[in-house]
Amino acid sequence: MGLFSQTPPQEAVAEENVADKKSPIGVSRSASTDDHPNDELPVSKEDSEVEETTAQSTSLKDYFPLPIMNIVFGGLVGEFSSYFTPGTSTTEAHFKASVSRLSLYIVYLFIAKFTLTYFSMYCFRVISLRVSAAIRLEYMESLFSQPISKLDQVSVGTVVNAITTLSNSIQQSISDKLAILFQSTALLLAAYIIAFKYSWALTLATSSCLLFIVIICCLTLPAVSKIQQKVDKADEKHSGIAAEVFGSIRTVISLGAEAPLAKKYRQWVTESRNRGRSMAIVIGVQFGLMFFAIYASYSLAFWLGLKLFREGHIPNVNTVIM
């Protein structure tokens, strides 16, 4: 792909799928110390496994303090309700002692969550950096193993975009999204265990929002993924133009090609922005419906909880708070 062979987005949109099939370069989906047995890696395989185990275990324990904190907070609400109810038998000394004890529990839960979150995010961050570096190395090895005729078909911008953007996306997915996956799983399990212990009926009723959220994600995530791929294609195009222009700046100036190349670059930047706008609409709908389901579940929990309390199915209002 030469410097003056970049086609505008209107003509190249139909060619993107064909170009993908002809691309000689593939990025490795996984990376470990076994992929490069002759390389001198700073960390052994055993140390890497220890970090992965530590990251997973701390992530699974990270969100357990949150459901427990709801129990403590529900106990605080119960103590205040019991003490300020007219005709109560709760003394001031007992009330202050209970509030002090429960407040101290909240401090302990904060310390536990802070420690677990720190170790979890640190380990996942180190793992993501190592995997990203291994993927970059694998990419460069695959690139340099191609024939010269194949390398001439790949623009510099495509290589730069693959090494930076794609590897950074993988690194972010491991360091952030993978950690969130383990933490959310632990939170869901702990919350259901505690909720079913206090009121199974209220738990099942409020769980209806999860089904709604799953349906919304199944409908919107495929569209977001397709649009993101189109945005990445446009980013590769304008990155390739910019890289080749700066690499041959003397030739560009001597031929007076600044204006046409700037126009082509501007066209692909505009195309990338337009494709990103369509993705923003889908993401807005997705998050709007998800937060609607979350707040609707809060309303349902308070309404049904008070109804069950009046009918005598739950012992006190603390269960609704928990």
N, C-alpha and C positions, 0 to 999 in steps of 0.2 A: 504494500500500500504506500504510494508515494505521497509527496507533500501536496501536490496539486490534484490528487485523485479523490479527495474527500467529496462525497455527494451530499447535497442538502437533505434535511430530514424528510421532506416531502417525497424524495425519490428513493431514499434508503430504508424507509420503514418496512417495505415489503421484502428487502434483502436481508434483514437482520436474522431471521430464522435460518436462512441458507448459510449465512456467514458463521453462525454458531456451529453448524455441522462440519464446516471446513477448518475450524480452529484447531491447530495442532497441539495446543497447550492445555493441560488439565491440572487442576489443583487437587492435591491429595486431601481426602476427607478426614483422614485421621493421621496422627503423628505420635510416635513413641520412640523409645531408644532402640527398638529392634529395627526401625527403618534405616538407621545409619549405624551399622555395627562397627564401622571403621572410624567413625567420628569421635572426637574427644568432647563429650558433653560434660558440662559442669556438675550435673547431678546424676547419680546412678538411678537405675530402674527401681531399686528397692526404696530409695528416698522418695521417688516420685509416687510410688504406691502408698507410702506412708502419708504423704501430703494429700493424696486423693481421699484416702480413708478418713483423715482428720477433717478435711473439708466437708465430706458428706455427713459424717457423724455430728459435727458441730452445727451444720445447717439443719439437720433433722431435729436437733434439740433447741435450735435458736428461737423458734416461735412457740415453744411450749409455755414460757412464762406469760404470754398474752392471755390465753384462756384462764390460767390460774389467777392472773390479775383481775379478771372479771369476777371471779369468786370472792377475792379479797374486797373488791369495790362493792360487790353486792352485800358483803358483810358490813361494810361501813354504812351503806344506806340503811341496812336493817338496824344498826345501833342508833343512828340518828332518829329513825322513825320510832324506835322503841322508847328512846329517852324523852323525846318531845311530845309523845302521846299523852293526853291528859289522863291522870290517874294511874300512871305507870309505876311499877315497883323498882325500876332501874335507878340505882343511886348515881350521884354525880361521880363518885370515885370509880365505880365500875364502868361508867361510860367513858371517862377519860382514859382508864387503863386499856379498855378495848380499842379505842381509837388510836392510842399510841402504839399498841401491839400491831394492829392492822396496817398502820402507816409505815411501821418498820418493815413489815412484810413486803410492801410495795418497793421500798428502797432495796431490799435484798433481790427482788425480782429484776429491778433495773440493773443492778450490778451483774447478775447472771446473764441477762440478755445482752448487755454491752460486751461482756467477755466473749460469749459465744459468737456474737455477730462479728467481732473484730477478728477472731481466729478464722472464722468461716470465710469472710471476704478476703482476708490476706492469703489464705491457701488457694482459693479459687483464682485470685489475681495472679499468683505465681504460676499456677498451672496454665492459665490462659496465655501468659507471656511465653512460656516454654513451647506450648503447642503452636502458637503463632510463629515463633522463630523457626520451628521445624517445618512448618508449611511453607514459609518463604524459602528455606533452603531446598526443600523438595521441588518447589516451583522453578527455582533457578537451575537445578540439576536437569529437570525435564526440558527447560528452555534450551540449555546449551547442548543437550543431546540431540536436538533436531537438526536436520540438514540445513545448509545455508539457504537453499531454495525455499524452504518452509519459513525460515526466519525473516526472509524478505517480505513475506506476505503479512507479517504481523507488525503493526505500528508500534512506535515507542510508547505512545499514550496508553495503549491496551496493556502493555507489560507493566507500566507504572501503576495503572489503576488496579490491576490484579494484585500486585505486590502490596499496595497500601490499603486501598478501600476494602477489598475482599478479606484480606488477612485481619484487618482491624475489625471488620464485622464479626468474624469468627472469634476473635479475642474478646470482643464485647459480649457476645452471646455466652461464652463460657464463664467469664468473670461476673456477669450480671444476671443474665436470664437463667443459667443453670443453677446458680445459687438461689434465685427466687423460686425456681421449681421445687427444690428440696425444702426450702423454708415454707412454701405454701402447702406442700404435702403434709409436713409436720403440723402446721397450724390447723389444717382441715381435720386431721385425725384427732388431735388433742381437743379441738372444739367439739367434735361429735361425741367423743367419749364423755366429756363433762356435761354436754347438753342432754344426752340421753339419760344420764344419771339423775338429772333433776326433773325433766319433763319430756317424755318421748313425743307426745302429741304436739307440743309447741315446736319441737325440733323438726319434725316432719313438715309442719306447715311452713316454717320459714325456709326450709330447704328447697321449696319450689322455685326460688329465684335462681338456684344453681342450674336447674334444667333450662331455664330461659336464657341464662348467660351462655351455656354450652351451645344452644341453638344459634344464638347471635354470632358467636365465634366461628362456628362451622359455616355460616353464610358469608361472613365478611373477610375472614383470613385468606381464603383462596384469591379473592379479588385484590386484596392488599399485596399479596405475594406476586401476582402477575404484573400489577402496576409498578412495583418496586423493581422488577426485572427490566421493564421498559425504561425506567429512569436510569438504571445502571448502564443500559445500552447507550443512551444519549450522553451520559457522563463519559463513557469511553470514547465516544466520537469527538467531543470537544477537548478532552484531555489529549487525544492523539494529535489533533490539529495544533494545540498549543505547544506540545513537546517537539513536534517536527518544525514548527516555525522558529522556536528558540534554538533548535539544533542547527538550523540552516539560515540564521538571521541575515548573514551577509548576502546570500543568494536571493533571499526574499526582497531585501532592500534594493539590490542591484537590478532586479527585474521589475521593481515597482508593484509588487504583489501584496502590499500591506492591506489595501482596502478590500480586495476580494477575499483574502484569507480571514480578515477581521469579520467580514460579513458572514462567511461560513461558520466561524466560531460563534458569532452572535446567534445565528439560526439554531445551532444545536443547544446552546445555553437556554434559549427561549423554549425550545422543544422540551428540554429537561424540566424546566419550571412548569410548563403546562401539564406535563404528565404528573408531576408532583402535586399539582393542585387537585387533580382528579382523585389522587390517593388521599388527600386531606379530607375530602368529602366523605369517603368511605370510613376513614378512621373516626371522624366526628360522629357519624351515625353509630358506629360500634361503641365508642365510649359513652355516648349519650344514652343509649339503651341499657348499657351495663350499669351505669350509675343510677338510672331510673329503677332498675331491678333491685339494686342494693338498698336504696332509700325506701322503696316500696316494701321490702322485706322488714325493715325497721318498723314501719307503720303497722304491718301485719302482726309483727311480734308483740307490740304494745297492745293492739286491739284484742288479739286472741288471748294474750297473757292475762289481761284484766278480766276478760270473759271467763277464762278458766278459774281465776282466783275467786270471782263472785260465785261461781258454781261449786267451789270447794274441791276442784281437781288438783290444785297446787296449794301448798300450805301457806305461803306468804308471797309478798310482792318481790322479795329478793330474787326469786327464781326468774322473774321476767328480766331483771337487770343482768343476771348471770348469763 
